[in-house]
């Protein structure tokens, strides 16, 4: 496998000698030369190098590490501002939105005024349009990656993934331009990935390793689909270079990498655990201790679980209607699992207090302070999603504990 170095020796291309200090690989499939440039998504040097490489090679196609849906966000940086957030929550796409917001917030924090996240991809798109060179998105759909990373890992891996994403949003880290350039080094990238605990490697497998194979195969297909093609330029994150180089020479079946996790019978059955448990607990309490005891348990379920869900909504500074809905929905959700206090409250909040343009613009800045977290309407909606749900869950265990203790 070709080495990836910070200082790459001069290489022959179909046009002229190409020298670069950026991570770079040259492969040949048939008669097509494939120039793969490793970038950092907030690097000014990466943007300049994309321009320089494409101008020198004049490729027959440009491959970029984006999927179809992310191309829209790169081409239109204001796409988040145009979102109907109520529709997003109604269609249950909030996890995709949350991940996009976290990633965008993190990249804005380590970016500069001159460089926006993904500018090297924008540059490739811009050059492709001007020169009428086909630009091909070769990454897997972001929703598929998120669903596979979430659905194929266990509970603790989910918590690790979520906490890592959330921390990246909340923690401010000043990263110099020199540090960004240094992060393109193959040795440093390998060190970073090697530090992931072994028990969380399933996350790395989905987010990094699977996409290495996917990117390599998509780039390879672009090369073989046009036998007359002389050269292709691929622009990818530097962290994918080693994996792409490993897989690009061989044909890979990537159909399985697009398959979403299947909902297992246990997952379906587990939804019924709470309803069956509480129905049995109320029924047995009524049978063994009388109707008054059964009604008292129902009263506790409403007041404690509903009250804690409403308290969570209140702490999130939700709209009064959202607080009332959290109180009402929490006990109902015990028996009808599709009703979740957090989801219903967040749906109401996204309708009653729709985010403004400036809320999207200030996500990175507002996520740095407690006041900003509550003040920003976009982040605020996610607080209204999580806090009532946490309150409702705590209430479930409290009521269950009281009900069981009363039996003995």
BELVENQUI-V216314 format. One record per residue. N is the residue number from 1. OMEGA is omega in degrees with one decimal (* if undefined). Layout:
# BELVENQUI-V216314
{{N;OMEGA} {N;OMEGA}}
This chain:
# BELVENQUI-V216314
{{1;180.0} {2;178.8} {3;177.3} {4;-174.5} {5;175.3} {6;177.4} {7;-175.0} {8;179.2} {9;177.6} {10;-179.5} {11;177.5} {12;173.0} {13;179.6} {14;-176.1} {15;-178.3} {16;-178.5} {17;-178.4} {18;178.6} {19;179.3} {20;172.6} {21;179.1} {22;173.7} {23;-170.9} {24;177.6} {25;174.9} {26;176.8} {27;176.7} {28;176.5} {29;-173.0} {30;178.4} {31;-176.7} {32;174.0} {33;-179.9} {34;179.8} {35;-176.9} {36;-177.7} {37;176.6} {38;-175.4} {39;165.2} {40;-170.1} {41;176.6} {42;-176.9} {43;176.6} {44;-179.5} {45;179.0} {46;179.4} {47;179.7} {48;-177.1} {49;175.8} {50;179.0} {51;-175.6} {52;-177.4} {53;-178.6} {54;178.5} {55;-178.1} {56;-175.0} {57;-173.7} {58;-172.7} {59;175.8} {60;177.2} {61;177.2} {62;177.5} {63;179.8} {64;-178.5} {65;175.4} {66;170.6} {67;-177.0} {68;-176.2} {69;-179.4} {70;175.9} {71;-180.0} {72;-178.1} {73;179.1} {74;179.5} {75;-179.2} {76;-177.5} {77;-178.4} {78;-174.3} {79;180.0} {80;-178.4} {81;-177.2} {82;-177.6} {83;169.1} {84;-171.8} {85;175.6} {86;178.3} {87;179.0} {88;-179.9} {89;180.0} {90;-179.8} {91;177.5} {92;176.9} {93;-175.7} {94;179.2} {95;177.0} {96;179.2} {97;-179.1} {98;179.5} {99;179.0} {100;-179.7} {101;-180.0} {102;180.0} {103;-179.9} {104;-179.8} {105;-178.9} {106;-177.8} {107;178.2} {108;-178.3} {109;-178.5} {110;176.9} {111;178.4} {112;178.5} {113;-176.7} {114;-173.6} {115;174.0} {116;176.7} {117;177.5} {118;-178.5} {119;179.1} {120;176.1} {121;176.2} {122;179.2} {123;178.7} {124;177.4} {125;-178.7} {126;179.8} {127;179.2} {128;179.7} {129;-178.4} {130;-176.9} {131;-177.5} {132;174.9} {133;179.8} {134;175.4} {135;-172.2} {136;173.1} {137;-173.5} {138;-179.7} {139;176.5} {140;179.1} {141;-176.1} {142;179.3} {143;178.7} {144;179.2} {145;-179.8} {146;-178.8} {147;178.4} {148;-179.9} {149;-179.7} {150;-173.8} {151;-176.3} {152;-179.6} {153;-179.1} {154;-175.4} {155;-176.0} {156;175.5} {157;176.0} {158;-179.5} {159;177.9} {160;-179.3} {161;-177.5} {162;-179.3} {163;178.4} {164;178.6} {165;-177.4} {166;179.1} {167;-179.3} {168;179.7} {169;-171.8} {170;-176.0} {171;177.1} {172;178.4} {173;178.3} {174;-178.8} {175;-178.5} {176;178.2} {177;178.8} {178;-179.9} {179;178.3} {180;179.5} {181;-179.2} {182;-178.0} {183;177.2} {184;-178.9} {185;-179.1} {186;-176.9} {187;-179.6} {188;179.4} {189;177.7} {190;178.2} {191;-180.0} {192;-177.2} {193;-179.4} {194;-179.1} {195;177.4} {196;-179.7} {197;-176.5} {198;-176.1} {199;178.4} {200;-178.2} {201;178.0} {202;177.7} {203;178.4} {204;-178.4} {205;-177.9} {206;-172.4} {207;-176.6} {208;-170.4} {209;179.6} {210;-178.4} {211;172.4} {212;-179.9} {213;-177.6} {214;-179.6} {215;-179.5} {216;-177.6} {217;179.1} {218;177.6} {219;179.2} {220;-179.6} {221;176.5} {222;-179.5} {223;-174.8} {224;-178.6} {225;178.3} {226;-176.7} {227;-178.5} {228;-178.6} {229;179.8} {230;-176.5} {231;177.5} {232;172.1} {233;176.7} {234;179.0} {235;-176.4} {236;174.0} {237;-175.5} {238;-179.3} {239;-178.3} {240;-173.3} {241;-177.2} {242;-179.7} {243;178.3} {244;-179.9} {245;-179.3} {246;-171.1} {247;-168.0} {248;-177.5} {249;-176.4} {250;176.2} {251;-178.5} {252;175.1} {253;-176.6} {254;-178.7} {255;-178.8} {256;-178.7} {257;176.6} {258;-177.3} {259;178.9} {260;179.7} {261;-179.6} {262;175.7} {263;-175.8} {264;179.0} {265;179.9} {266;178.2} {267;178.4} {268;-178.0} {269;-177.0} {270;178.3} {271;-176.6} {272;-175.0} {273;-178.5} {274;179.7} {275;-178.6} {276;-178.5} {277;-176.5} {278;176.2} {279;178.9} {280;-179.1} {281;179.0} {282;-179.7} {283;-178.8} {284;177.9} {285;178.6} {286;-177.9} {287;-173.3} {288;-173.8} {289;176.6} {290;-176.2} {291;-178.8} {292;179.3} {293;178.6} {294;178.9} {295;178.6} {296;178.8} {297;177.1} {298;178.8} {299;178.6} {300;179.2} {301;-179.0} {302;-173.3} {303;-176.4} {304;-177.9} {305;178.4} {306;-178.8} {307;-179.8} {308;176.2} {309;178.2} {310;177.5} {311;177.1} {312;178.4} {313;179.1} {314;177.9} {315;177.6} {316;-179.7} {317;-179.0} {318;175.5} {319;-180.0} {320;179.0} {321;178.3} {322;178.4} {323;178.9} {324;179.8} {325;177.1} {326;-180.0} {327;-176.5} {328;-173.2} {329;-174.6} {330;178.9} {331;177.8} {332;-179.5} {333;176.6} {334;-176.9} {335;176.4} {336;-169.9} {337;-179.1} {338;175.9} {339;178.8} {340;-174.2} {341;-178.0} {342;-177.9} {343;-178.8} {344;179.4} {345;-179.4} {346;177.9} {347;178.4} {348;-178.3} {349;-179.2} {350;177.2} {351;-175.0} {352;-178.2} {353;-178.3} {354;-179.5} {355;176.5} {356;179.9} {357;-177.3} {358;176.7} {359;177.5} {360;-177.7} {361;-173.3} {362;-177.4} {363;-178.1} {364;-177.8} {365;-175.7} {366;-178.8} {367;-178.2} {368;-178.3} {369;178.2} {370;178.6} {371;-179.4} {372;179.8} {373;-179.3} {374;-175.6} {375;-177.3} {376;-172.7} {377;178.6} {378;179.1} {379;-178.6} {380;-179.1} {381;178.4} {382;173.1} {383;178.2} {384;175.8} {385;-171.0} {386;-171.5} {387;175.9} {388;179.7} {389;176.6} {390;178.2} {391;179.2} {392;-179.6} {393;177.1} {394;178.5} {395;178.8} {396;-178.0} {397;179.0} {398;-179.3} {399;178.8} {400;179.1} {401;179.1} {402;-178.9} {403;-179.7} {404;-179.1} {405;178.9} {406;-179.9} {407;-176.1} {408;*}}
